[in-house]
């Protein structure tokens, strides 16, 4: 849980966030006193033929549901304070004064939370008493709370409500009757099941910052909480597991028919389903993508189920919560004929900033043959050389250098976290471990160039970023310079051969980077190593010069790299991480040479 916010006034945050919807969609209107977002009357064509659709609840769930107001979705949304239901008076005002007066009826969709059901229910009854045609659909899709524990309250409404809103919004736009739209909404509610998990509850703006420390103690690192709702309430069960483990548990709660307490929807291999992955708001898109792949894979392998539609994103959030939910909708016959099947309603185009840009029906239903790749290695054959070496010594020295880099990773990462983006140490370690694996699976060779190019190939495939590119260019130019020193007959590769090739490579790399000693880069270690090796011919002295060069970067002003953009002065106390990592490798290498 992070207690840091740009806006610590929760009430101000709610009002200004709602107002932003009228900035991003000019067809919307904001009734600030009642916290109602609604469509401008002029934006609704043939209003007398279309029912109105409203939803609402506490704020903090953005984009739900104010972000779903727009053509093809909601006519209006009534918002409460963060995680608190709007009042019955707000809802009455919306029903009586913020909807097209000639609309043939209104459907209210609400999630199953006591405050929402009571306040929206009161608003519905007031509207009916005034002679309006109003229906209400209460969504309860959560399986985290079973039948026994749910008791009279029933299941909570979570991310499955988004699918109900989407389908009913499409029906309303198509001019479907209030009765049929409400019936389909309830049908979807009966066929959708959801469950959520989180790494932490979320921090509400304006609340004491100490709550973050308390939450870290309640749910320590490595622990997840399954059965989370979207109102910051604790979950049902704490688990110490990984992503595959928690997804396995979640899918079992959704699909295991032997669990009588939670078997709300019977989904089998032959069924068509829609899968929705809901980000609570605090997960990166990278992590959400990995989660989506894990859920998709387990659904197919364990249950033989392949969703025909997949929707991901922040759809029904919980501020910046570090969690996600899985919703599975079993498609059923709506009884409304062509163009009004459940999947067609999900695909129906809409204009609301909260609904993720959809992949078209045509794209979903296209035929895509698997791309077949040729079997076998795609590696180029390395031309042998006559440069010979002691293969045991080469491997021993290389392993020593790699072990030094891996041991230095925590320090390099710490330095790069202060002076850069924190990935330098991890990248070096990843490359070193990949080379170790290569050494374990390949046979030694006394052909120096063949052995060296195998290392280069691993570096190219495992090290990315700026340093990875520099290493790849430098190492390839080094290989080229070694090749130029090859002869027609076998001869031992000497330190002089290496020194000459290294010197030529430094000149070649200058074509791709302006970095020089004094710029606070890995060049501050590489240049003194090459120069000293060329002059002294001893690897030990060259490695010591590299370490001295790396140390000299402490306090050195950066001319290149991300340190240029880093504020403050903390970076002055640490060496350049790239230079330090290289120096540690060279020191380790020198121990065995």
C-alpha positions as CSV (number, residue, x, y, z in Angstrom):
1,X,0.0,0.0,0.0
2,X,1.3,3.4,-0.9
3,X,0.1,6.4,1.1
4,X,1.4,8.9,-1.4
5,X,-1.1,10.9,-3.4
6,X,-1.0,14.0,-5.6
7,X,-4.3,15.0,-4.0
8,X,-4.9,14.3,-0.3
9,X,-8.4,15.9,-0.2
10,X,-10.7,12.9,-1.1
11,X,-13.8,15.1,-1.7
12,X,-11.9,17.4,-4.1
13,X,-10.4,14.4,-5.9
14,X,-13.9,12.9,-6.5
15,X,-15.4,16.1,-7.8
16,X,-12.5,17.0,-10.1
17,X,-12.3,13.5,-11.4
18,X,-15.9,13.5,-12.4
19,X,-15.6,16.9,-14.0
20,X,-12.7,15.6,-16.1
21,X,-15.2,13.3,-17.9
22,X,-16.8,16.3,-19.5
23,X,-13.4,17.5,-20.7
24,X,-12.6,14.2,-22.3
25,X,-16.1,13.6,-23.7
26,X,-17.9,16.9,-24.6
27,X,-21.3,15.2,-24.9
28,X,-21.4,14.7,-21.1
29,X,-22.8,17.0,-18.4
30,X,-21.8,17.1,-14.8
31,X,-24.3,18.0,-12.1
32,X,-21.8,18.8,-9.3
33,X,-24.1,19.2,-6.3
34,X,-25.6,15.7,-6.9
35,X,-22.4,14.1,-8.4
36,X,-24.3,12.9,-11.5
37,X,-22.6,12.4,-14.9
38,X,-25.2,12.2,-17.7
39,X,-25.5,12.4,-21.4
40,X,-26.4,15.8,-22.9
41,X,-30.0,15.5,-24.3
42,X,-28.8,16.6,-27.8
43,X,-26.4,13.7,-27.9
44,X,-29.2,11.1,-27.7
45,X,-30.9,10.3,-31.0
46,X,-34.5,9.0,-30.9
47,X,-34.7,9.2,-27.1
48,X,-38.4,8.3,-27.2
49,X,-37.5,4.9,-28.6
50,X,-34.7,4.0,-26.2
51,X,-34.8,3.2,-22.5
52,X,-32.4,5.0,-20.2
53,X,-29.7,3.1,-18.3
54,X,-28.2,4.2,-15.1
55,X,-25.7,2.8,-12.6
56,X,-23.7,4.1,-9.8
57,X,-22.1,3.6,-6.4
58,X,-19.2,4.8,-4.4
59,X,-16.3,6.6,-6.1
60,X,-12.8,5.0,-6.2
61,X,-13.9,2.3,-8.7
62,X,-13.0,4.4,-11.8
63,X,-13.6,4.0,-14.6
64,X,-16.7,2.3,-13.2
65,X,-19.2,3.6,-13.5
66,X,-19.1,7.3,-14.4
67,X,-16.5,6.4,-17.1
68,X,-19.2,4.2,-18.8
69,X,-21.6,7.0,-19.5
70,X,-21.9,7.5,-23.3
71,X,-23.5,6.2,-26.4
72,X,-24.0,2.5,-26.3
73,X,-23.5,2.3,-22.5
74,X,-25.0,4.3,-19.6
75,X,-27.3,7.3,-19.9
76,X,-26.2,8.5,-16.5
77,X,-24.2,7.6,-13.4
78,X,-24.7,8.7,-9.8
79,X,-21.5,8.8,-7.7
80,X,-21.0,8.7,-3.9
81,X,-18.0,9.6,-1.9
82,X,-15.0,7.1,-2.0
83,X,-16.4,3.6,-1.3
84,X,-19.7,5.0,-0.1
85,X,-23.1,4.8,-1.8
86,X,-24.7,7.9,-3.2
87,X,-27.8,9.0,-1.3
88,X,-31.3,8.2,-2.2
89,X,-31.9,11.9,-3.0
90,X,-29.1,12.0,-5.5
91,X,-30.5,8.9,-7.2
92,X,-34.1,10.4,-7.1
93,X,-32.8,13.6,-8.8
94,X,-31.1,11.6,-11.5
95,X,-34.2,9.5,-12.2
96,X,-36.5,12.5,-12.2
97,X,-34.5,15.2,-13.8
98,X,-31.4,14.0,-15.6
99,X,-32.8,11.5,-18.1
100,X,-34.7,12.1,-21.3
101,X,-38.3,12.9,-20.3
102,X,-39.7,10.9,-23.2
103,X,-37.7,7.7,-22.6
104,X,-40.0,4.7,-22.5
105,X,-38.4,3.4,-19.3
106,X,-35.3,3.2,-17.1
107,X,-33.2,0.3,-16.1
108,X,-31.1,0.7,-12.9
109,X,-28.1,-1.6,-12.5
110,X,-26.5,-1.9,-9.1
111,X,-23.9,-4.1,-7.5
112,X,-24.9,-6.1,-4.4
113,X,-23.7,-4.0,-1.6
114,X,-26.1,-3.1,1.2
115,X,-25.8,0.7,0.9
116,X,-26.1,0.7,-2.9
117,X,-29.1,-1.7,-2.9
118,X,-31.0,0.3,-0.3
119,X,-30.4,3.8,-1.7
120,X,-30.9,2.8,-5.4
121,X,-33.9,0.7,-4.3
122,X,-35.4,3.7,-2.6
123,X,-34.8,5.8,-5.6
124,X,-36.5,3.2,-7.8
125,X,-39.5,3.0,-5.6
126,X,-39.9,6.8,-5.5
127,X,-39.7,6.9,-9.3
128,X,-42.3,4.2,-9.6
129,X,-44.5,6.1,-7.2
130,X,-44.3,9.0,-9.6
131,X,-45.6,6.8,-12.4
132,X,-42.3,6.0,-14.1
133,X,-41.4,2.6,-15.6
134,X,-38.3,1.5,-13.8
135,X,-36.6,-1.9,-13.3
136,X,-33.6,-2.8,-11.2
137,X,-31.0,-5.4,-11.7
138,X,-28.8,-6.4,-8.8
139,X,-25.5,-8.0,-9.8
140,X,-23.9,-10.5,-7.4
141,X,-21.1,-12.4,-9.2
142,X,-18.4,-12.9,-6.5
143,X,-17.6,-16.5,-5.6
144,X,-14.9,-15.6,-3.1
145,X,-17.6,-15.6,-0.5
146,X,-19.5,-18.9,-0.6
147,X,-23.1,-19.6,0.0
148,X,-22.6,-20.5,3.7
149,X,-20.7,-17.4,4.6
150,X,-22.8,-15.1,2.3
151,X,-25.9,-16.0,4.2
152,X,-28.8,-13.6,3.7
153,X,-26.6,-10.9,2.3
154,X,-25.6,-13.0,-0.8
155,X,-22.7,-12.5,-3.0
156,X,-21.0,-9.2,-3.7
157,X,-21.0,-7.5,-7.0
158,X,-17.6,-7.0,-8.5
159,X,-16.1,-7.0,-12.0
160,X,-18.8,-9.1,-13.6
161,X,-21.1,-6.1,-13.3
162,X,-19.1,-4.4,-16.1
163,X,-20.3,-7.1,-18.5
164,X,-23.9,-6.6,-17.4
165,X,-23.6,-2.9,-18.1
166,X,-22.0,-3.5,-21.5
167,X,-24.7,-5.8,-22.7
168,X,-27.6,-3.8,-21.4
169,X,-26.1,-0.6,-22.8
170,X,-26.0,-2.2,-26.2
171,X,-29.6,-3.4,-26.0
172,X,-30.8,0.1,-24.9
173,X,-29.0,1.7,-27.8
174,X,-30.7,-0.7,-30.2
175,X,-34.2,0.2,-28.8
176,X,-34.9,-3.0,-26.9
177,X,-37.7,-2.9,-24.5
178,X,-37.2,-2.4,-20.8
179,X,-38.6,-5.8,-20.0
180,X,-36.2,-7.6,-22.3
181,X,-33.2,-5.5,-21.4
182,X,-33.8,-6.2,-17.7
183,X,-34.3,-9.9,-18.4
184,X,-31.0,-10.2,-20.3
185,X,-29.2,-8.3,-17.6
186,X,-30.4,-10.8,-15.0
187,X,-29.5,-13.6,-17.3
188,X,-25.9,-12.4,-17.6
189,X,-25.8,-11.9,-13.8
190,X,-26.8,-15.6,-13.4
191,X,-24.0,-16.8,-15.8
192,X,-21.1,-14.7,-14.7
193,X,-18.7,-15.6,-11.9
194,X,-15.8,-13.6,-10.5
195,X,-13.1,-13.8,-7.9
196,X,-10.3,-11.4,-7.0
197,X,-7.0,-11.4,-5.2
198,X,-4.7,-8.6,-3.9
199,X,-1.3,-8.0,-2.5
200,X,-2.6,-5.2,-0.3
201,X,-5.6,-3.1,0.5
202,X,-5.5,0.4,-0.9
203,X,-4.9,3.8,0.8
204,X,-7.7,6.3,0.6
205,X,-6.5,9.9,0.1
206,X,-6.7,11.9,3.3
207,X,-6.4,8.9,5.6
208,X,-3.4,8.7,8.0
209,X,-0.2,7.6,6.3
210,X,0.4,5.2,9.2
211,X,-2.3,2.9,7.6
212,X,0.3,1.8,5.0
213,X,2.6,0.5,7.7
214,X,-0.2,-1.3,9.4
215,X,-1.3,-2.9,6.2
216,X,2.3,-4.1,5.5
217,X,2.2,-5.8,8.9
218,X,-1.3,-7.3,8.3
219,X,-0.4,-8.6,4.8
220,X,3.5,-9.0,4.7
221,X,5.6,-9.4,1.6
222,X,5.0,-12.7,-0.1
223,X,1.4,-13.0,1.1
224,X,-1.7,-12.6,-1.1
225,X,-5.3,-12.3,0.0
226,X,-7.9,-14.0,-2.1
227,X,-11.6,-13.2,-2.1
228,X,-11.0,-9.4,-2.1
229,X,-13.9,-7.0,-2.7
230,X,-13.5,-3.6,-4.3
231,X,-14.3,-1.5,-1.2
232,X,-11.1,-2.1,0.6
233,X,-12.5,-4.8,2.8
234,X,-10.2,-7.7,3.7
235,X,-10.3,-10.9,1.7
236,X,-11.4,-14.3,2.8
237,X,-8.1,-16.2,2.8
238,X,-4.4,-15.4,3.0
239,X,-2.0,-17.4,0.8
240,X,1.7,-17.6,0.5
241,X,2.1,-18.6,-3.2
242,X,3.1,-17.4,-6.6
243,X,1.1,-16.3,-9.6
244,X,0.5,-19.8,-11.1
245,X,-0.5,-21.0,-7.6
246,X,-3.0,-18.2,-6.9
247,X,-4.5,-18.4,-10.4
248,X,-5.0,-22.2,-9.9
249,X,-6.8,-21.5,-6.6
250,X,-9.0,-18.8,-8.2
251,X,-10.0,-20.9,-11.2
252,X,-10.9,-23.8,-8.9
253,X,-13.2,-21.4,-7.0
254,X,-14.8,-20.3,-10.3
255,X,-15.1,-23.7,-12.0
256,X,-14.8,-26.6,-9.6
257,X,-18.3,-28.2,-9.6
258,X,-17.4,-30.4,-6.5
259,X,-17.2,-27.2,-4.4
260,X,-20.9,-27.0,-3.6
261,X,-20.4,-23.8,-1.6
262,X,-19.2,-21.9,-4.7
263,X,-20.4,-23.8,-7.8
264,X,-22.6,-21.0,-9.0
265,X,-22.1,-21.5,-12.8
266,X,-21.5,-24.8,-14.5
267,X,-18.9,-24.1,-17.2
268,X,-17.8,-27.1,-19.4
269,X,-15.4,-27.5,-22.3
270,X,-18.1,-27.1,-24.9
271,X,-19.3,-23.8,-23.5
272,X,-18.4,-20.5,-25.0
273,X,-17.2,-17.9,-22.5
274,X,-16.0,-14.4,-22.2
275,X,-13.0,-13.8,-20.0
276,X,-12.5,-10.5,-18.2
277,X,-9.3,-9.6,-16.3
278,X,-9.9,-6.6,-14.1
279,X,-6.9,-4.6,-12.8
280,X,-7.7,-3.0,-9.4
281,X,-5.7,0.0,-10.5
282,X,-2.2,-0.5,-9.2
283,X,-0.8,-3.2,-11.5
284,X,1.4,-2.2,-14.4
285,X,0.2,-3.2,-17.9
286,X,3.3,-5.5,-18.1
287,X,2.2,-7.4,-15.1
288,X,-1.5,-7.5,-16.2
289,X,-0.4,-9.0,-19.5
290,X,1.5,-11.7,-17.7
291,X,-1.5,-12.4,-15.5
292,X,-3.8,-12.6,-18.5
293,X,-1.5,-15.2,-20.2
294,X,-1.4,-17.3,-17.0
295,X,-5.1,-17.3,-16.6
296,X,-5.6,-18.1,-20.3
297,X,-3.1,-20.9,-20.2
298,X,-4.5,-22.6,-17.1
299,X,-8.0,-22.3,-18.4
300,X,-7.0,-24.3,-21.5
301,X,-4.7,-26.8,-20.0
302,X,-6.7,-27.6,-16.8
303,X,-10.3,-27.1,-17.9
304,X,-10.2,-27.3,-21.7
305,X,-11.9,-23.9,-21.9
306,X,-10.9,-21.4,-24.6
307,X,-12.6,-18.0,-24.2
308,X,-14.0,-16.5,-27.4
309,X,-13.5,-13.0,-26.1
310,X,-10.9,-11.6,-23.7
311,X,-11.2,-8.2,-22.1
312,X,-8.5,-6.7,-19.9
313,X,-7.8,-3.4,-18.1
314,X,-8.9,-1.3,-15.2
315,X,-12.7,-1.8,-15.5
316,X,-14.0,-1.7,-12.0
317,X,-11.1,-0.4,-9.9
318,X,-10.3,0.0,-6.2
319,X,-8.2,3.2,-6.3
320,X,-4.6,2.1,-6.8
321,X,-5.1,-1.4,-5.4
322,X,-2.5,-4.0,-6.1
323,X,-4.9,-6.7,-7.2
324,X,-6.8,-8.2,-10.0
325,X,-10.1,-10.1,-10.6
326,X,-11.1,-12.8,-13.0
327,X,-14.6,-12.9,-14.4
328,X,-15.9,-15.7,-16.6
329,X,-19.2,-15.2,-18.4
330,X,-20.9,-18.4,-19.8
331,X,-22.7,-17.3,-23.0
332,X,-26.4,-18.2,-23.0
333,X,-29.2,-17.6,-25.4
334,X,-30.8,-14.2,-24.9
335,X,-33.9,-15.2,-26.9
336,X,-33.8,-12.0,-28.8
337,X,-32.6,-13.3,-32.2
338,X,-30.0,-12.0,-34.6
339,X,-27.6,-9.3,-33.6
340,X,-28.6,-9.6,-29.9
341,X,-26.7,-12.6,-28.7
342,X,-24.5,-12.1,-25.6
343,X,-21.3,-12.0,-27.6
344,X,-22.7,-9.5,-30.1
345,X,-23.8,-7.3,-27.2
346,X,-20.3,-7.4,-25.8
347,X,-18.9,-6.5,-29.2
348,X,-21.4,-3.8,-29.8
349,X,-19.6,-0.4,-30.4
350,X,-19.8,2.2,-27.7
351,X,-18.4,5.6,-27.0
352,X,-17.3,5.9,-23.4
353,X,-13.8,6.5,-22.1
354,X,-13.9,3.8,-19.5
355,X,-14.5,0.9,-21.8
356,X,-11.3,-0.5,-23.4
357,X,-11.0,0.0,-27.2
358,X,-12.5,-3.2,-28.5
359,X,-11.1,-5.6,-31.0
360,X,-13.8,-5.9,-33.7
361,X,-16.0,-8.9,-34.2
362,X,-14.5,-9.4,-37.6
363,X,-11.0,-9.6,-36.1
364,X,-12.1,-12.0,-33.3
365,X,-13.8,-14.3,-35.7
366,X,-11.1,-14.3,-38.4
367,X,-9.2,-17.4,-39.4
368,X,-5.5,-17.3,-38.4
369,X,-3.3,-20.2,-39.3
370,X,-0.4,-21.0,-37.0
371,X,2.9,-19.7,-38.2
372,X,5.4,-22.6,-38.6
373,X,9.0,-21.9,-37.9
374,X,11.8,-24.1,-39.3
375,X,13.1,-26.6,-36.8
376,X,16.7,-26.6,-35.8
377,X,19.2,-23.9,-34.9
378,X,19.0,-20.4,-36.5
379,X,22.6,-19.7,-35.4
380,X,25.2,-19.0,-38.1
381,X,28.1,-21.4,-38.4
382,X,31.3,-19.8,-37.1
383,X,34.2,-20.1,-39.4
384,X,37.1,-21.8,-37.5
385,X,40.3,-19.9,-36.8
386,X,44.0,-20.8,-36.3
387,X,44.1,-18.8,-33.0
388,X,44.7,-21.4,-30.3
389,X,44.4,-21.2,-26.5
390,X,44.3,-23.2,-23.4
391,X,40.6,-24.0,-23.2
392,X,40.7,-25.0,-19.5
393,X,42.3,-21.8,-18.5
394,X,39.9,-19.8,-20.7
395,X,36.9,-21.4,-19.1
396,X,38.3,-21.1,-15.6
397,X,39.0,-17.4,-16.0
398,X,35.7,-16.8,-17.6
399,X,33.8,-18.5,-14.8
400,X,35.8,-16.5,-12.2
401,X,34.8,-13.2,-13.9
402,X,31.1,-14.3,-14.2
403,X,31.0,-15.3,-10.5
404,X,32.4,-11.9,-9.6
405,X,29.7,-10.1,-11.6
406,X,26.9,-12.2,-10.0
407,X,28.3,-11.5,-6.6
408,X,28.5,-7.8,-7.3
409,X,24.8,-7.6,-8.6
410,X,23.3,-6.2,-5.3
411,X,25.8,-3.4,-5.2
412,X,25.5,-2.6,-8.9
413,X,21.7,-2.6,-8.6
414,X,21.9,-0.3,-5.5
415,X,24.1,2.1,-7.4
416,X,21.9,2.1,-10.4
417,X,18.8,2.6,-8.3
418,X,20.4,5.8,-7.0
419,X,21.9,7.0,-10.2
420,X,19.7,5.5,-12.9
421,X,16.8,3.1,-13.5
422,X,17.9,0.2,-11.4
423,X,18.3,-2.4,-14.2
424,X,22.0,-2.5,-14.7
425,X,22.9,-5.1,-12.1
426,X,20.1,-7.4,-13.1
427,X,21.1,-7.2,-16.8
428,X,24.7,-8.1,-16.0
429,X,23.6,-10.9,-13.8
430,X,21.2,-12.3,-16.4
431,X,24.0,-12.3,-19.0
432,X,26.5,-13.9,-16.7
433,X,24.1,-16.7,-15.7
434,X,23.3,-17.4,-19.3
435,X,27.0,-17.7,-20.2
436,X,27.5,-20.0,-17.2
437,X,24.7,-22.3,-18.6
438,X,26.4,-22.2,-22.0
439,X,29.7,-23.3,-20.5
440,X,27.9,-26.2,-18.7
441,X,26.3,-27.6,-21.8
442,X,29.0,-27.1,-24.5
443,X,32.3,-28.9,-25.0
444,X,35.6,-27.0,-24.6
445,X,37.5,-26.0,-27.8
446,X,41.0,-24.6,-28.2
447,X,39.9,-22.4,-31.1
448,X,39.9,-19.0,-29.3
449,X,37.7,-17.3,-31.8
450,X,35.0,-20.0,-31.9
451,X,34.9,-20.1,-28.1
452,X,34.8,-16.3,-27.9
453,X,32.0,-15.9,-30.4
454,X,29.9,-18.4,-28.5
455,X,30.1,-16.0,-25.5
456,X,29.3,-13.0,-27.8
457,X,26.2,-14.8,-29.1
458,X,24.9,-15.3,-25.5
459,X,25.5,-11.6,-24.6
460,X,23.6,-10.5,-27.7
461,X,20.6,-12.7,-26.8
462,X,20.4,-12.0,-23.0
463,X,21.6,-8.4,-22.3
464,X,19.5,-5.5,-23.5
465,X,19.3,-1.8,-22.9
466,X,22.1,0.7,-23.6
467,X,24.9,-1.3,-21.9
468,X,23.8,-4.5,-23.7
469,X,24.0,-2.7,-27.1
470,X,27.5,-1.3,-26.2
471,X,28.8,-4.7,-25.1
472,X,27.4,-6.3,-28.3
473,X,29.0,-3.7,-30.6
474,X,32.3,-3.8,-28.8
475,X,32.5,-7.6,-28.6
476,X,31.6,-8.0,-32.3
477,X,34.2,-5.5,-33.4
478,X,36.7,-7.3,-31.1
479,X,35.9,-10.6,-32.9
480,X,36.5,-8.9,-36.2
481,X,39.9,-7.6,-35.1
482,X,40.8,-11.0,-33.8
483,X,39.9,-12.5,-37.1
484,X,42.2,-10.0,-38.9
485,X,45.1,-11.3,-36.8
486,X,44.4,-14.9,-37.8
487,X,46.9,-16.7,-40.0
488,X,47.2,-19.6,-42.3
489,X,48.8,-21.8,-39.6
490,X,47.9,-22.5,-36.0
491,X,49.4,-20.2,-33.4
492,X,48.8,-19.4,-29.8
493,X,46.7,-16.3,-29.0
494,X,48.8,-14.0,-26.8
495,X,48.0,-11.0,-24.6
496,X,49.5,-8.9,-27.4
497,X,46.9,-10.2,-29.8
498,X,44.1,-9.5,-27.4
499,X,45.5,-6.0,-26.6
500,X,45.8,-5.1,-30.3
501,X,42.2,-6.3,-30.9
502,X,40.9,-4.4,-27.9
503,X,42.6,-1.2,-29.0
504,X,41.1,-1.4,-32.4
505,X,37.6,-2.1,-31.0
506,X,37.8,1.0,-28.8
507,X,38.4,3.1,-31.9
508,X,35.5,1.3,-33.7
509,X,32.9,1.8,-31.0
510,X,33.5,5.5,-31.1
511,X,31.4,5.5,-34.3
512,X,28.4,4.6,-32.2
513,X,28.8,6.5,-28.9
514,X,30.5,9.7,-28.0
515,X,31.3,8.3,-24.5
516,X,34.9,8.9,-23.4
517,X,36.7,8.6,-20.0
518,X,35.3,11.3,-17.7
519,X,31.7,11.0,-18.9
520,X,30.7,8.6,-16.1
521,X,30.0,5.5,-18.1
522,X,31.4,2.0,-18.4
523,X,34.1,3.6,-20.7
524,X,35.7,4.9,-17.5
525,X,36.6,1.3,-16.7
526,X,37.0,-0.1,-20.2
527,X,39.5,2.5,-21.5
528,X,42.1,2.1,-18.7
529,X,41.8,-1.7,-18.9
530,X,42.6,-1.7,-22.6
531,X,45.4,1.0,-22.4
532,X,47.1,-0.7,-19.5
533,X,46.9,-4.2,-21.1
534,X,48.4,-2.8,-24.3
535,X,51.2,-1.1,-22.3
536,X,52.0,-3.7,-19.6
537,X,50.7,-6.9,-21.2
538,X,49.5,-8.1,-17.8
539,X,45.8,-8.7,-17.2
540,X,46.1,-8.2,-13.4
541,X,47.5,-4.6,-13.8
542,X,44.9,-3.9,-16.5
543,X,42.0,-5.1,-14.2
544,X,43.3,-3.0,-11.3
545,X,43.4,0.1,-13.7
546,X,39.8,-0.7,-14.6
547,X,38.8,-0.8,-10.9
548,X,40.6,2.5,-10.3
549,X,38.7,4.0,-13.3
550,X,35.4,2.8,-11.9
551,X,36.2,4.3,-8.5
552,X,37.0,7.6,-10.1
553,X,33.4,8.0,-11.2
554,X,32.3,8.7,-7.7
555,X,31.3,12.4,-7.7
556,X,32.0,12.6,-11.4
557,X,29.4,14.7,-13.3
558,X,27.6,12.6,-15.9
559,X,27.6,13.7,-19.5
560,X,25.8,10.7,-20.9
561,X,23.3,8.2,-19.6
562,X,20.3,8.5,-17.2
563,X,22.3,10.0,-14.4
564,X,22.2,13.3,-16.5
565,X,18.5,13.5,-15.6
566,X,18.8,12.5,-11.9
567,X,18.2,15.3,-9.4
568,X,19.6,15.7,-5.9
569,X,23.2,14.7,-5.0
570,X,22.9,11.1,-3.8
571,X,24.4,9.8,-7.1
572,X,27.7,11.6,-6.2
573,X,28.4,9.1,-3.5
574,X,28.3,6.0,-5.7
575,X,30.3,4.9,-8.7
576,X,28.9,4.5,-12.2
577,X,27.1,1.2,-12.0
578,X,28.1,0.1,-15.5
579,X,31.8,0.9,-14.9
580,X,31.7,-0.8,-11.5
581,X,30.1,-4.0,-12.9
582,X,32.6,-4.2,-15.7
583,X,35.5,-3.7,-13.3
584,X,34.3,-6.5,-11.1
585,X,34.2,-8.9,-14.1
586,X,37.7,-7.9,-15.2
587,X,39.1,-8.4,-11.6
588,X,37.5,-11.9,-11.5
589,X,38.9,-12.7,-14.9
590,X,42.4,-11.6,-13.9
591,X,42.5,-13.9,-10.9
592,X,42.8,-16.9,-13.2
593,X,45.1,-15.4,-15.9
